[in-house]
Amino acid sequence: MARRAGVSKSTVSRVINGEPKVRAAVAERIREAVAELGYVPNQAARRLVTRRNNAVAVVVTEPQNRLFVDPYFNCHLRGIRQELVQQGAQPVLLFIEEPDDYPRVGNFLAGGHVDGALLFSLRADDPLPGMVDQMEMPAVFGGRPALGAGHRSDVSTYVTADNRGGAREAVRHLVSLGRGHIATITGPLSQVSAMDRLDGYRDVLPGTSPQLTAEGDFTLQGGAGAMAVLLDRCPDLDAVFVASDLMASGALRVLRKRGRRVPEDVAVVGFDDLATIAESTEPPLTTVHQDIEGMGRLMARLLFDRTSDRPPPGGGTHTLSSVVTPTRLVMRRSA
């Protein structure tokens, strides 16, 4: 290839490895030589030199069937994959559904098959953060890891939305409508994001009766069940903040079945702004927007920065960081 392009072998190597500081015309000539000769890098040999696998574990502590029916996960994984592909890496999807899955996943992560891990949907008592700590594996979390999970959340690299602030904005909107009995359907309270959204609700409505809070599980069926419980407990409720769009969709079905008009009788606000849900419910759902796909891309980008040889801005060594992305209320007809 060097002979064909009329350059040195080191220049060819720099272009193939994506290094800068090669003139555009020279780089183009080398790429033409690569195409003409049908050159494909030997990945095994490259791994020996770079000590990189160009593969990243994406670890999800959710049932596998939920991953393919919940559009939240589709958006998140799409963002992760887009960034990894741009960086020349492949995602390796790992599921944790049962306690026995932890040693299996741990052995895979410790086996040197991947350059790092992206982990999300963790619970408060999840051992995964502690496991990756012990392996000294580069990792980025989707959501703020909980204290008490064998891992210091104050030094974690994580990406999350402003869950508490978004919940506050949603509940303040319901208050501004003059609603006096505002309930909430939470996500599973073993997850930090669900607790943060409940805390946002409580920030606006301190001292609200526990009867106006029902726990869901971020699924359509969970939202429907929690809405039925709230109506049985508090038949005079006139608004509900639901901690996810999928649960809000289930809540709307129950309200319609019970003869409650939305928003005339009960105003509803969700959380996520998943277009496939929020724009197709009846009525369309007012909800809190978070950039789910963008957060997936950012997680992968942060991991790539930590696993690459490139120094961080300002020099020095890589430091752990967290990113809290903004949220905003998207007005539709349910509230």
PyMOL commands that set and color helices and strands:
alter all, ss='L'
color gray80, all
select helices_A, chain A and resi 2-5+9-16+24-37+43-50+64-67+71-86+101-110+128-135+153-155+163-176+192-204+210-212+220-233+245-257+275-278+292-307
alter helices_A, ss='H'
color red, helices_A
select strands_A, chain A and resi 55-60+90-95+117-120+139-142+158-161+182-186+213-215+239-242+267-272+286-289+322-325+328-330
alter strands_A, ss='S'
color yellow, strands_A
deselect
rebuild
show_as cartoon
